[in-house]
Amino acid sequence: ASRLISVGLSSLIAFGSYLISSLAGTVHWLEWPAKILPFHYYQPANTMSGTYDWWYAAAFSGVIVILFIIALIGFRRRDIGN
């Protein structure tokens, strides 16, 4: 049951983030919250044309590495074998 709840919650957060980011161009009060979501920085048209700002990808990669290190430190002494 907890697995179903976690998958449902993460799917809801992902869908909500995508919805906010896609509506930010037309709904002005959503522009600021969309800037903290990763979907705002994913720009496939710019990537295909070669004008993508690669600092966004570097920043997200840095955040992923930092969160991974925090997770390693946090779960280092936990017994999660079963």
RODO-2510 file (C-alpha; in nm, 4 decimals, decimal comma):
residues 82
     n   res          X          Y          Z
     1     a     0,0000     0,0000     0,0000
     2     s     0,2816     0,2423     0,0808
     3     r     0,4407     0,1696    -0,2549
     4     l     0,1174     0,2577    -0,4333
     5     i     0,0869     0,5803    -0,2349
     6     s     0,4450     0,6855    -0,3096
     7     v     0,4090     0,6141    -0,6826
     8     g     0,0773     0,7990    -0,6946
     9     l     0,2129     1,0977    -0,5035
    10     s     0,5249     1,1283    -0,7163
    11     s     0,3139     1,0993    -1,0335
    12     l     0,0831     1,3716    -0,9059
    13     i     0,3766     1,6002    -0,8286
    14     a     0,5318     1,5384    -1,1713
    15     f     0,2051     1,6006    -1,3545
    16     g     0,1324     1,9121    -1,1481
    17     s     0,4818     2,0465    -1,2160
    18     y     0,4399     1,9895    -1,5886
    19     l     0,0991     2,1567    -1,5849
    20     i     0,2258     2,4623    -1,3992
    21     s     0,5251     2,4969    -1,6316
    22     s     0,3162     2,4637    -1,9455
    23     l     0,0567     2,7165    -1,8282
    24     a     0,3148     2,9711    -1,7107
    25     g     0,3295     3,1333    -2,0547
    26     t    -0,0388     3,2261    -2,0467
    27     v    -0,1154     3,2622    -1,6746
    28     h     0,1071     3,5395    -1,5434
    29     w     0,0928     3,4506    -1,1736
    30     l     0,2363     3,1049    -1,2542
    31     e     0,5582     3,2466    -1,4035
    32     w     0,7440     3,2658    -1,0721
    33     p     0,6491     2,9193    -0,9378
    34     a     0,7358     2,7651    -1,2758
    35     k     1,0953     2,8874    -1,2441
    36     i     1,1619     2,6480    -0,9559
    37     l     1,0397     2,3459    -1,1547
    38     p     1,2679     2,1508    -1,3900
    39     f     1,0122     2,1456    -1,6732
    40     h     1,0582     2,5217    -1,7115
    41     y     1,4211     2,4720    -1,8116
    42     y     1,3665     2,1777    -2,0443
    43     q     1,3520     2,3383    -2,3871
    44     p     1,3585     2,0751    -2,6625
    45     a     1,3330     2,3264    -2,9479
    46     n     1,6421     2,5115    -2,8255
    47     t     1,8279     2,1842    -2,7819
    48     m     1,7523     2,0755    -3,1383
    49     s     1,8525     2,4129    -3,2836
    50     g     2,1759     2,4257    -3,0840
    51     t     2,0857     2,7316    -2,8758
    52     y     2,0212     2,5547    -2,5434
    53     d     2,1799     2,7130    -2,2372
    54     w     2,3868     2,4215    -2,1059
    55     w     2,4353     2,5899    -1,7696
    56     y     2,0845     2,4681    -1,6816
    57     a     2,1883     2,1087    -1,7419
    58     a     2,5076     2,1609    -1,5425
    59     a     2,3128     2,3121    -1,2530
    60     f     2,0646     2,0232    -1,2462
    61     s     2,3508     1,7732    -1,2629
    62     g     2,5126     1,9474    -0,9664
    63     v     2,1890     1,9317    -0,7678
    64     i     2,1570     1,5614    -0,8457
    65     v     2,5133     1,4931    -0,7261
    66     i     2,4581     1,6908    -0,4037
    67     l     2,1312     1,5110    -0,3274
    68     f     2,2955     1,1753    -0,4028
    69     i     2,5750     1,2490    -0,1555
    70     i     2,3195     1,3523     0,1083
    71     a     2,1307     1,0268     0,0484
    72     l     2,4509     0,8223     0,0805
    73     i     2,5333     0,9895     0,4098
    74     g     2,1788     0,9515     0,5376
    75     f     2,1427     0,5826     0,4505
    76     r     2,4995     0,4762     0,5287
    77     r     2,4193     0,3126     0,8628
    78     r     2,0664     0,1986     0,7950
    79     d     1,9837    -0,1677     0,7562
    80     i     1,7650    -0,1707     0,4464
    81     g     1,8467    -0,5252     0,3366
    82     n     1,4923    -0,6612     0,3737
***
